[in-house]
Amino acid sequence: MARGVWGWVPEMPMGALTLTAVAEGIRARQGRSREPPSTGPQPEPWELKPEAEPQAQAIATHSETESGCGATIPEAGSEPRSPERPHQVPQSSWEEGVLADLALYTAACLEEAGFAGTQATALTLSSALEARGERLEDQVHALVRGLLAQVPSLAEGRPRRAALRVLSALALEHARDVVCALLPRSLPPDRAAAELWRSLSCNQRVNGQVLVQLLWALKGASGPEPQTLAATRALGEMLAVSGCVGATRGFYSHLLLTLVTQLHKLARSPRSPDMPKIWVLSHRGPPHSHASCAVEALKALLTGDGGRMVVTCMEQAGGWRRLVGAHTHLEGVLLLASAMVAHADHHLRGLFADLLPRLRSADDPQRLTAMAFFTGLLQSRPTARLLREEVILERLLTWQGDPEPTVRWLGLLGLGHLALNRRKVRHVSALLPALLGALGEGDARLVGAALGALKRLLLRPRAPVRLLSSELGPRLRPLLDHTRDSVRASAVGLLGTLVRRGRGMLRLGLRGPLRKLVLQSLVPLLLRLHDPSPDAAESSEWTLARCDQAFCWGMLEEMVTVARYDSPEALSHVCRRLVQRYPGHVPNFLSQTQGYLRSPHDPLRRAAAVLIGFLVHHASPGCVNQDLLDSLFHDLGRLQNDPEPAVAAAAHVSAQQVALLARSRGRPRGLRLPRLLRLAPRPARPPPVFANSPFQRRSLAGRWGCSGPCRA
């Protein structure tokens, strides 16, 4: 330990002079003098007056003890240097510890001088270093390291604020050097470094310069990952300070896009897990991963600029977790863009302008992130009008020719947003081929995006209902049985929207295609009421209601009862009405239902067996040919060995109905009828009786926790 003028000074790393003792000595001297602090130019460390002799001796004693070098600081009584020659400095070598002590001592002397005095002192230090021909960057690093060593030991109040003012003054002239010196000390997390970053953030004269330097450090793709992590953490510390976001007004959108792109790069990195844990602002301690730091910096950027609702929307929709996922990042970007369209529209024009050059970037994460943002911002009508509709349409259609499915998916989403934002849909001849062609894609994302865009197109005034009725027929029917739940629900919903829009236009030329499409889809709609996916089941119920209204079936109550309670009686009424209204379509109804007997889902197999039983019961013998009856009897016989008892029981009852219908036509070749039926034919066929289904869905009231009938 070194013996100072005011007592023992604890031994610390090189350049560490206990500023608390110095400040106490200054306050004691000021108390003796009872003089107000001078507002004029402050004396430099080498121009110390006789009153400051104890402080000068303390600096010299500590420097010689700690570093072993004879740093020359003029003693009291020596001739002071002329103020007109501030650049002349002693010729001896100054170690970094002495420079740090000098900065800290100057800060203590200038507690009452405010920022202007501290700034002048920092400039004087820089001039002295430059006059000696030394590299200023290295010396600024030494001063910053000295501050980092001293800040934890400084008392709260004036001493600590004065030391932080020295850092701000240095950053005003040497922002890049200060940032470069602080970044390595931000990993691992250090409280002193965090406090220095926050102090820079509070100073409105330097925070903008520091943020720009951090932004450039973050954008350095070739730089090491620790540097980008340190820059991200520093951005989070600075942006968390209230009022700092005002310094980003000139590059707010650029900073936001850089952070989101950084998340994309981290998600694609093989070292990053697909769904890392997200740090929450309420947790104590530093975020544990690079992605968490970027998310927190992004939250701070949005919250500080009044975008708290954007953060809330992202949290409720799971957007933050999607942003850091390798396979869900672009979905998170789309959610972020949607939230900004709804709650932060004052930044949309700047974002749109910054996105355009990124759309042609050679860097995949940057290009795809920009495409996703561009697609999401098309939901904003004012933003979409910044470019002509022809230019946007041409760009989106160009994406449809890209070999990467993700690019085509984003293009389809953009076409849907474009159709939604226009009062009058133009260029339908260019839109429809791309959307209809995407219905045959193998990627479910593309099919879902195309279905969504077509639905939005139908919702616009003067929608091409007639054209879509004829074009969707061969494309929509297979999608009703798609393996993806969301695609099935969207396809069923698109059919219901088409029927609703064409309800008042069922005239000559339009009635044929729409009627044919509905009749081809009727059996899938009835069976999808028992779909394991609640979305697909509810979408089927809604579409059947639209069909009943458009075609005047008068079966709405029965269909709703089948959908809500799986009532066999209601399904029997529906089948009877369909057989009476469309007797020529009964074989098609039976053939379509027969295909569902092989469904991998137990509820669908049972529902298909029950539907066959009721259709056969209400059909007249002349409506169904013998080959179809043989095929139905064969498949139902195999289904009686189903491992699910409810399915086997329903198949047994329906097989009896097939046998009864065949008996009423006369015994066919190859059809083995039960001996009881051969010996005692009955003039009238009894109705089928099915046991209660174990797959019955709850009613909507029961599902939402309200009172109402509940099925097991």
VOVEXRO-281010 format. One record per residue (C-alpha): y negated, z, x negated. Coordinates in steps of 0.001 Angstrom, whole numbers, padded with zeros to 6 digits, always signed. Layout:
<recs>
YZX/...
</recs>
This chain:
<recs>
+000000+000000+000000/-003501-000767-001183/-006238+001836-001404/-009315+000653+000494/-012809+002048+000694/-012192+003604+004162/-008668+004809+003554/-005183+003502+003137/-004674-000109+004173/-001081-000912+005243/+000652-003436+003064/+001083-006794+004846/+001785-010406+003876/-000529-012236+001535/-003969-012672+003008/-003687-009774+005426/-006701-007445+005240/-006813-004825+007949/-009726-006012+010009/-009790-002850+012096/-010924-000743+009136/-013558-003307+008218/-014884-003373+011786/-015045+000443+011871/-017052+000470+008648/-019452-002105+010049/-019930-000131+013245/-020536+003041+011186/-023124+001245+009082/-024759-000190+012201/-024821+003271+013738/-026620+004679+010693/-029161+001904+010607/-029812+002012+014412/-031076-001489+014040/-030315-004263+016516/-028109-007049+015201/-029960-009859+013550/-030210-013091+015446/-031120-015107+012394/-028832-016768+009870/-026057-014465+008738/-025407-013847+005031/-022445-015598+003548/-019642-013593+001923/-020964-014379-001540/-024539-013409-000466/-023708-009828+000502/-026596-007385+000648/-026325-003946-000910/-025403-002466+002533/-022261-004605+002588/-021055-003395-000833/-018099-001369+000545/-016798-004402+002431/-017070-006665-000626/-015269-004094-002787/-012533-003828-000161/-011977-007563-000206/-011888-007727-003986/-009599-004683-004326/-007136-005937-001724/-007096-009487-003073/-006379-008348-006635/-003717-005890-005504/-001889-008236-003154/-002100-011613-004919/-002672-010595-008518/-005429-013127-008972/-008971-012335-009927/-010803-013746-006999/-014463-013462-007856/-016649-012113-005078/-020155-011106-006269/-020686-007386-006322/-023712-005609-005007/-026653-005803-007351/-025832-009232-008712/-028212-012041-008096/-027467-013629-004748/-027104-017365-004521/-029877-019411-003056/-029540-020247+000650/-030571-023791-000166/-027313-024328-002111/-024536-023266+000280/-021954-025577-001281/-021823-023812-004651/-018771-021596-004925/-017188-019612-007769/-015073-021693-010105/-012028-019412-009990/-009027-020413-007874/-008882-019016-004370/-005467-018222-002961/-004784-018753+000729/-004710-014996+001305/-008281-014641+000052/-009419-017483+002303/-007804-015887+005305/-009378-012506+004479/-012715-014237+004098/-012454-015788+007570/-011425-012517+009168/-014157-010564+007415/-016725-013117+008515/-015490-012788+012082/-015953-009009+011927/-019474-009399+010582/-020361-011856+013350/-019157-009857+016349/-022682-009814+017712/-023527-013367+016641/-021545-015122+019350/-019948-018532+019112/-022905-020217+017398/-022810-017855+014449/-019055-018135+014093/-019276-021927+014225/-021868-021941+011454/-019626-019701+009326/-016645-021990+009818/-018727-025005+008801/-019887-023153+005694/-016295-022397+004762/-015401-026063+005174/-018343-027145+003020/-017341-024709+000298/-013796-025995+000255/-014892-029619+000176/-017336-028929-002672/-014453-027642-004786/-012560-030892-004217/-009602-029233-002534/-007678-030637+000425/-009330-029242+003532/-006150-029675+005613/-004188-027271+003435/-006947-024667+003501/-007291-024834+007298/-003550-024244+007466/-004023-021193+005232/-006771-019820+007471/-004638-020308+010594/-001692-018572+008961/-003909-015663+008088/-005092-015391+011681/-001491-015484+012909/-000645-012605+010590/-003641-010501+011599/-003926-011001+015371/-000991-008710+016305/-002546-005793+014378/-006065-006196+015742/-007351-003856+018410/-008193-005238+021820/-011826-006012+022299/-014416-007218+019804/-012255-007464+016684/-009653-009600+018395/-012211-011763+020179/-014116-012314+016947/-010982-013449+015115/-010157-015845+017935/-013678-017266+017758/-013051-018234+014156/-010035-020270+015299/-012071-021974+018023/-014821-022801+015534/-012316-024342+013149/-010747-026337+016014/-014131-027740+016981/-014381-029599+013663/-010723-029764+012629/-008695-029904+015872/-005897-031953+014349/-005429-029628+011381/-005472-026522+013583/-002862-028023+015928/-000661-029059+013017/-000891-025548+011584/-000086-023816+014878/+002768-026037+016063/+005381-024902+013505/+004636-021269+014427/+005323-021927+018132/+009074-022092+017481/+010681-019692+017924/+008323-018314+020602/+005689-016114+019030/+003249-013929+020971/+000532-014357+018396/+000813-018146+018522/+000800-018055+022325/-002365-015969+022291/-004048-018394+019907/-003145-021346+022151/-004549-019541+025175/-007723-018692+023289/-008188-022377+022465/-007600-023188+026114/-010325-020801+027288/-012946-022437+025090/-014270-025418+027014/-015820-026943+023890/-012519-027371+022087/-009716-027345+024680/-010065-031051+025435/-009725-031994+021761/-006721-029722+021308/-005008-031101+024422/-005455-034644+023142/-003862-033710+019832/-000939-032068+021638/-000536-035147+023795/-000274-037359+020723/+002209-034966+019164/+004288-035110+022342/+004225-038900+022513/+005520-039278+018963/+008989-040542+019841/+009946-040846+016190/+009001-037238+015468/+011577-034467+015236/+012616-032738+018424/+011347-029297+017315/+007852-030765+017030/+007934-032192+020548/+009370-028926+021887/+006602-026949+020183/+003986-029338+021598/+005482-029018+025078/+005491-025242+024855/+001898-025232+023612/+000846-027481+026502/+002427-025069+028925/+000532-022151+027394/-002788-023977+027521/-002405-025489+030992/-001444-022098+032413/-004981-020870+031707/-007209-021208+034742/-009819-023892+034319/-008157-025703+031446/-007057-028616+033609/-010702-029652+033859/-010461-030757+030239/-007752-033283+031190/-009874-035251+033654/-010039-038241+031364/-006299-038398+030661/-004709-036386+033492/-002465-039198+034718/-001542-040115+031145/-000485-036544+030424/+001471-036264+033672/+003391-039484+033032/+004101-038444+029457/+005630-035145+030595/+007769-036851+033247/+008903-039496+030753/+009738-036733+028287/+012015-035219+030932/+013742-038585+031334/+014371-038811+027605/+015742-035281+027544/+017997-036041+030517/+019416-039118+028789/+020002-037229+025560/+023703-036475+025016/+022822-032961+023906/+021145-032152+027222/+023365-030947+030097/+023208-032857+033343/+021789-029973+035330/+020287-027343+033022/+018950-024105+034375/+015323-024342+035417/+012948-021629+034347/+010966-020000+037127/+007356-018974+036659/+008098-015473+037892/+010666-014870+035148/+009593-012940+032105/+009948-014357+028660/+009799-017905+027363/+011735-020838+028823/+015025-021303+027059/+015242-025072+026850/+013094-028089+026122/+013491-029378+029687/+012404-026025+031097/+009281-026088+028939/+008404-029577+030152/+008937-028581+033783/+006726-025513+033387/+003999-027570+031696/+004183-030063+034564/+003975-027275+037138/+000978-025769+035347/-000753-029159+035235/-000253-029701+038973/-001068-026139+040018/-004238-025914+037933/-005645-029008+039611/-005051-027826+043151/-001599-029378+043507/+000219-026215+044482/+001595-027962+047572/+003109-030617+045327/+004946-027902+043395/+006084-026286+046654/+007366-029564+048066/+009302-030243+044887/+010853-026792+044981/+011893-027123+048629/+013408-030578+048109/+015156-029676+044868/+012927-032102+042993/+012684-030093+039768/+016442-029947+039390/+016664-033653+040058/+014030-034378+037429/+016099-032810+034653/+019421-034377+035729/+020793-037345+033815/+021857-039111+037030/+019158-037821+039366/+015970-038064+037297/+014609-041130+039095/+015259-039501+042456/+013157-036582+041238/+010389-038995+040200/+010441-040543+043670/+010163-037088+045231/+007270-036221+042929/+005475-039453+043815/+005982-038794+047532/+004641-035260+047200/+001581-036518+045320/+000960-039171+047960/+000944-036419+050587/-000944-033674+048739/-002682-035047+045609/-004027-038430+046585/-007127-038046+044395/-005003-038885+041324/-003149-041871+042761/-005553-044565+041581/-005492-043286+038013/-001709-043029+038077/-001383-046532+039468/-003619-047932+036740/-001684-046156+033971/+001648-047290+035400/+001026-051023+035277/+001256-051461+031473/+004307-049183+031341/+006261-051427+033708/+006863-053863+030852/+007583-051261+028183/+010515-051884+025854/+011400-048182+026034/+013904-047750+028888/+012987-044162+029887/+009304-045045+029991/+009874-048283+031900/+012268-046823+034492/+010091-043759+035053/+007074-046021+035580/+009059-048190+038005/+010090-045158+040028/+006492-043880+040156/+005235-047351+041070/+007767-047549+043890/+006882-044111+045208/+003129-044738+045134/+003539-047802+047352/+003850-045311+050221/+000098-044739+049880/-001804-047437+051713/-005030-047167+049666/-003035-047281+046432/-000948-050246+047532/-004141-052158+048296/-005241-051950+044662/-003042-055002+044075/-002692-058003+046344/+000395-057968+048537/+001609-061206+046973/+001448-059688+043491/+003401-056572+044522/+005957-058622+046437/+006473-060964+043527/+007028-058055+041159/+009524-056344+043483/+011442-059553+044110/+011622-060128+040359/+013334-056764+040015/+016076-058040+042358/+017180-060441+039655/+017547-057744+037019/+021141-057149+035837/+020642-053363+035942/+021496-051930+039400/+018918-049159+039020/+016096-051683+038763/+017334-053546+041836/+017584-050243+043707/+013966-049355+042909/+012890-052831+043974/+014587-052437+047351/+012908-049073+047878/+009585-050681+047043/+010185-053466+049572/+010806-050818+052204/+007567-049026+051353/+005713-052318+051350/+006983-053152+054841/+006018-049693+056062/+002430-049908+054821/+001439-053228+056339/-000061-053546+059790/+001422-057001+060100/+004526-057810+058113/+003930-061028+056278/+006171-062999+053973/+009224-062086+056071/+010927-065228+054834/+010776-063757+051313/+011643-060199+052284/+014686-060771+054486/+016911-062746+052072/+016581-060039+049429/+017274-057212+051894/+020175-058940+053652/+021725-059973+050354/+021652-056386+049126/+023896-055325+052033/+026799-056883+050162/+026158-054963+046930/+028898-052741+045553/+026482-049970+044620/+025967-047617+047561/+022414-046826+046426/+021398-050456+046847/+023035-050752+050251/+021339-047580+051463/+017959-048739+050180/+018361-052117+051907/+019326-050456+055197/+016291-048208+054994/+013985-051136+054282/+015400-053148+057197/+014889-050212+059541/+011272-049868+058445/+010843-053589+058954/+012104-053247+062520/+009645-050437+063222/+006636-052623+062471/+004843-054651+065150/+006214-058139+065709/+009419-057315+063896/+011949-060181+063543/+014388-058728+066107/+015844-062074+067101/+016475-063169+063544/+018029-059868+062535/+020287-059826+065608/+021972-062990+064403/+021857-062261+060669/+023106-058663+060759/+026296-059402+062724/+028673-060260+059857/+026993-057838+057435/+026500-054673+059466/+029962-054271+060988/+031780-053443+057683/+029086-050895+056791/+029941-048785+059843/+033126-047791+057983/+031611-047462+054512/+033071-044775+052270/+029652-043224+051618/+028513-040904+054407/+024838-041739+053988/+025521-045480+054222/+027533-045066+057427/+024799-042979+059005/+022096-045465+057962/+024064-048468+059218/+024664-046846+062616/+021008-045859+062816/+019888-049400+061984/+022016-050741+064845/+020449-048255+067251/+016953-049234+066109/+017763-052917+066583/+019050-052293+070118/+015986-050229+071004/+013583-052886+069744/+015522-055660+071517/+015928-053835+074812/+013013-055577+076480/+013854-058948+074988/+017447-059419+076242/+016809-062943+077362/+018344-066293+076803/+018799-066963+073098/+018606-063309+072124/+021079-061712+074505/+024073-063479+072951/+023800-062303+069312/+022721-058776+070206/+025374-058395+072904/+028062-059653+070554/+026978-057281+067798/+027034-054276+070134/+030468-055093+071553/+031868-055561+068056/+030510-052148+067082/+031377-050240+070249/+034766-048864+069118/+033471-047730+065698/+030568-045991+067427/+032899-044123+069800/+035221-043060+067000/+032381-042085+064669/+031456-039405+067177/+034297-037549+065427/+033124-038461+061917/+033516-035647+059379/+029916-036296+058362/+027499-034592+060798/+024804-037160+060011/+027088-040085+060865/+028295-038384+064048/+024773-037623+065279/+023603-041113+064383/+026480-042567+066454/+025526-040413+069421/+021904-041574+069194/+022894-045240+068914/+025302-045046+071869/+022487-043583+073948/+020269-046550+073001/+023060-048988+073912/+023650-047305+077271/+019959-047585+078079/+019668-051201+076967/+022845-052474+078705/+022578-050241+081798/+026080-048773+081462/+025232-045525+083196/+027536-043561+080870/+025003-041472+079006/+026249-038163+080364/+029868-038964+079552/+029023-040128+076030/+027011-037017+075299/+029860-034853+076611/+032332-036633+074350/+029993-036206+071391/+029199-032539+071970/+032472-031159+073342/+035152-033797+072677/+036056-033875+076356/+039148-036028+077167/+038003-036379+080781/+034634-037790+079727/+036302-040211+077299/+038605-041389+080099/+035564-042215+082268/+033961-044141+079391/+037124-046188+078780/+037529-046974+082478/+033935-048233+082702/+034288-050379+079583/+037566-051928+080762/+036028-052745+084125/+032866-054240+082639/+034427-056100+079696/+038067-056887+080566/+038184-059793+078152/+037253-057544+075229/+040048-055020+075793/+042396-056624+073193/+039571-056506+070629/+038899-052868+071494/+042574-052022+070987/+042859-053990+067738/+039801-052298+066286/+041070-048861+067296/+044479-049596+065784/+042893-049899+062338/+041672-046295+062503/+045250-045000+062891/+045452-045253+059084/+042217-043367+058424/+042456-040687+055735/+040581-038274+058016/+042650-036308+060525/+039934-036205+063252/+039579-039992+063175/+043337-040606+063375/+043632-038329+066372/+040523-039810+068036/+041958-043330+067562/+045280-042335+069115/+043518-040754+072106/+041248-043782+072594/+044243-046148+072579/+045945-044012+075206/+042979-044149+077595/+042263-047857+077025/+045892-048766+077670/+046008-046550+080749/+042977-048202+082367/+043841-051765+081274/+045609-054129+083640/+048953-055560+082496/+047535-059039+082176/+044746-058042+079744/+046979-057178+076794/+049490-059582+075248/+052959-058561+074260/+052509-058872+070497/+049633-056415+070537/+051670-053937+072574/+054560-054195+070119/+052219-053585+067193/+050574-050610+068893/+053922-049064+069808/+055134-049465+066226/+052041-047853+064638/+051968-045011+067145/+055641-044367+066495/+054968-044007+062785/+052034-041729+063504/+054312-039325+065393/+055569-038227+061955/+052029-037364+060812/+051792-034069+058899/+048969-032982+061195/+050544-031680+064458/+047532-032585+066615/+047652-036196+065418/+051404-036469+066022/+051065-035031+069528/+048281-037462+070471/+050273-040392+069098/+053288-039378+071213/+051239-039313+074430/+049589-042670+073702/+052944-044268+072825/+054148-043336+076286/+051134-045101+077804/+051925-048231+075801/+055514-048082+077000/+054370-047695+080602/+052066-050700+080339/+054850-052747+078788/+057201-051668+081567/+054732-052831+084163/+054734-056278+082500/+058535-056393+082306/+060664-055404+079319/+059710-057490+076279/+061947-058508+073424/+062061-056126+070503/+060377-053272+072361/+062653-050244+072590/+061562-048335+075649/+062622-044763+076364/+065832-044608+078415/+064065-042607+081115/+061563-045416+081661/+064293-048086+081796/+066286-046194+084404/+063491-044961+086629/+060455-047219+086632/+057415-045887+088368/+055082-047912+090559/+051957-046122+089261/+051236-045093+085688/+050328-041421+085318/+047201-040622+083296/+047670-039358+079755/+047210-035657+079138/+046075-034633+075684/+045990-031128+074315/+042732-029609+073125/+041701-030930+069764/+041533-028546+066788/+038804-030812+065360/+036315-030337+068207/+032745-030232+067057/+030422-027442+068056/+027605-028264+070390/+024146-028558+068934/+023211-025208+070463/+026130-023465+068812/+025524-025225+065530/+021956-023964+065322/+023012-020409+065994/+021859-020396+069630/+023825-019400+072671/+026058-022093+074039/+029668-023184+074332/+031545-022941+071082/+034703-024802+070221/+037156-023736+067554/
</recs>
